[in-house]
Amino acid sequence: MDIKGFFRRALAKTKDVISGAFRSKVPEEILVELEDRLILADAGPSTAAAVIEEIRGRKPASPEDVQAALKEILRSRFLMNGLPQFSPVPPTVWFLLGTNGSGKTTTAAKLAARYKSEGKRAALVAADTFRAAAIEQLQIWAGRAGVPVFAMQEGAHPSAVIFDALSDKEIRGADLVIVDTAGRLHTKTSLIEELAKMSKSCDKCAPSSLAERLLVLDGTAGQNALAQAKAFHDALHLTGLIVTKLDASAKAGFLVSIGEQLPNVPVKWAGTGETLDALSPFDADAFVEGLIGG
């Protein structure tokens, strides 16, 4: 996937919104307009104000100076290393978290397919035992990816599913185990706490195996995605984000807010479509170029 081309297409509408601030030739007039347009692009009022003040502090003398400073400042929000983490001794376990409809199940299969193609033994665990047909959906995607999947009956306790999965010879023999958890709203404290119990269950059966706690975010969620990220991070100490559904309807400025307010939680992957290979490592330079343009 040409990630630069993807972001250029996906963020075209947002780029048009932001670039409209540069109709003036006076830097201060541009900055006043730019702050409003960053808010329209879903960057959020506090982040937009912080970005503008940082640009203003550089005393730009021309529109080109403003644009160059804007790009540099936005890139600085994504400096964290976004490389995937693996445990020193297999199996490495990754939890996929998020709300219903964010794309967790398909993303789990995409990750498994990606690392299988790189020579790793990948497996999936169906810990979403509450949503109707969730287990069957993951089994279908596992079949497409050509990887084993561990599942129990609908309604089983997810912590028990994880414990039994990591006790299973085939799953425990994998290099990478990706756990598809049930979708839950970030406002439901009891469900968030349940995720912490699942993490403890994993530690009991395979100590030090849980290397990634990845939040899958719907790219069209806007500032609500920031609230989700904060709540999940407070409960579980997220290690990274995966953003899906970044298409023409996604403003995507919320990623700048997340980069500022959760600097230790890098964006690691971007979903680029519906097929198994439609998942790319997040490229901050390509994202900023798509957001701002030339």
N, C-alpha and C positions, 0 to 999 in steps of 0.2 A: 504494500500500500504506500502510495506517495503521500506521506503525512502532510507535507507542505501544501500540496494541491487540495487535500481533504479540508484542512483548516481554511484555506482561501475560499473554497466553495461554501463550507458550512457557516462561516462567520461573515459572509459577504454583507448581509443586512446590518449586522452590528458595526462593521467597518464603515458602512455608509453613514450610520448615525454619528459615530465618533469623528469621522473625517469632516463632517459638516461644520465642526468648530473652527476649521482652518480657512473659512471664507474670508476672515479678516486678515490683515497684514500686520496688525498691532499685537504683540505678544500678550499684553495684559488683557485685551479684549478676547483673545483666543482662550486664555486660561479661565476667564469667567464663564464663557460658553462651554468650554471643555468639561468643567466640573458638572454642569447639568447633564451633559451628554454621557458622561461616565455613569452617572446615576441611572439614566435611561437604559444603559447597557447592562444594568444589574450589578454594577460594582459596589453599590451601597453608598449611602451618604458619608459615613465616616471614612471609608477607604478612598472615595473620590476626593474628599477634602484633604486627606493626608498626601495623596499623590500630587494634587495641585500645589500644596504648600512646598513640597519637595522640589517641584519644578521651579516654582517662584524663587526659591532660595538659590537656585543656580543662575538667576538673572539672565534669562534667555533674551537674545537681542533680535531674533528673527523667528518666523514660523518654523523654519527648518530646525532651529535650536530647540523649540518647544517639542517638536515631533521626536527629535533624537533623544531628548531627555525623557519624554514619556515612554519610549520604547525601552530605554535602559532601566528606568525605574520599575516598569512592569516585569521585565525579565528578572530583576532582583528579587521579586516575590516568589520565584520558582527555582532558587539556587540549591535547594536541598537535593541530595542524591536520591534519585528515584529508582535505583537498581533493586530488583527483587531480592529478598532475603531467604537464605536456606539455612537449616539447622546443620550443625557439624556432623551429626550422625543421622542417616535416614531412619524413618520417613520424616520429611519436612511436611508440616501441616499448615495450610492456609485457610482461615475462616473468611467467607464472603458474607458481608452484612449489608443491611439496607432495608428500605421500605418495599412493600409489594409494588411490582410494576417497574422497578428500577433496572431490571435486566440481570439479576444475580444468576439465575439458572443458566441462561445462554452464555453469560460471561464465564461461569465455572467451566463449561464445556470448551469454550474458546481457549482458556488458559491451559486446560488439560491437553487439547490438541496441539497447542503451540509447543509445549515442553515435550510432548511425545515426539514431535517432529525433530526435536533437538537431541533425541536419544535417551530421554529420561522415562522411567516407568511411572506413569501418572494414573491416579485413580480418583474417583469421585465418591462422596458420601452424602446421602440424602437425609439431611437433618431437618429439612422443612417437612415436618410430619403433620402439620395442621391444615395447610391449604389443600383443598380438593384437587386431586390429579397432579400435585407438585412432584410426587415421587415418580409417577409415570413420565412426566415431562422430562425429568432429569435422566431417566433411563433411556428415553428416546435420544436425547442429545449425547449421552454416553455412547450409545450405539453408533451414532454418526461420527463421533470422535475416535471410536475404536478403543475405548478404555473401560476397565471394569468399574462397576458402581456397587456400593454397599447400601442396602435399603432394608428397613423393617416395615411392619405394618403401619398404616395410617393411624395417627394418634399416639404412637409410641413416644416416650419421653426423649427429647433430642439429646440429652446428656448420656442416656443409656445407648442411643444409637452410635454416638461418637465413641464411647468406651468399647462397645462390642465391635465396631468397625476397626478400631486400632488393635483389637485382640485377634482379628481375622488374619489368617496367614497370608492371603493374597494382598489385602490392603496394607498390612504391615510391611510387606515386601516391596512396596512401591517406593520410589524416590520422592514423589510429591503426591500428597493427599489433599484434595481441595474439598472443603466442606461447604455445602450449600445450606445456609441457615434459613429459617422462616423469616418472611418479611414482617417488620414491626415498625410502628410509628415511634419516632424519637421521643414523643411525649408520653409514651406508656412506660412508666418507670419499672413496673414489675417485669415486663418483657425484656427490657434492657438488662435488668439484673439477672434474668435467666441466661443471657449470653455469657455473663461472668461465670455462672455455674458450669456452663458447657466448656469454658476455657479450663476450669479446674478439673473437669472430668478428663480432658485431653492430657493435662499434666500428670494425672494419676497413672494413666495407662502408658503414656510415652513422654516422659519428662524432657523438657527443653525442646520439644518437637514443634511447638506452635511458633512459627517464625513470622507470620504475617496475619494481621487483622485488617482486612481490606474493606473499606466502605464503598459500595457501588452507588453512584449518584446519577440520577436522571438529569441530563444536561438541560432539560426544559424547566427544572424546578426553581431556578432563580435563587433569590435570597433564602428561600426555604431550605435549599440544599446546605447553606451555611449553618442554619440552625440544626439540621440533622447532623452535620459533621461535628459540631461542638458537643451535642448530647452524646453521640456514640463515642467520641474521644474521651469525654469525662468519665464514661463508664468502663471503657476497655483499652484506652491508650492505643488508638489507631496507629498502624505503621504505614498506611498509604491509602490513596483514593484511586478509584477507577471511575471515569466519567463516561456515560453512555448517552446515546440519543442526541449527540451534537450535530444537529442538522440546521436547516434554515430557520426553524422555529426557536432555536436556542440562542439566547443573547450571550451567554457564557461569561459575562463579566463577573459573576459570582466567584469564579475560580480565582480572580485577583483578590477578592475579599478573603477567601479561604487561605490563599498564600500569605496574606498579611496577618491574619488573626490566628492561624494555626501553622506557623512556619516550620514546625517539626513534623508535619504530616504531608509528605510530597504526593503530587499527582503522579501515579506510576504508569497507568495505561489509559488509552482512549478507545472507546468502541467506535468503529468506523462503518458499521453496516450489520447485516443480519447473518452473513455466512460465517463458518467456523474460523476462517482466516481474517475476519474483519475486527482485529484488535491490534493496536500498535502501541509501542512504548510512547509515553507522552513526550513531546518535543516542545520545550518552552519557547525556543526561538521561532519555530513554525507557528505556534499558537499566537504569539505577540505580533508577528508579521500579518497573520490572518486577521487579527483584531484591529490593527492600526493601519495596515497597508503601507505602500511606499510613499 
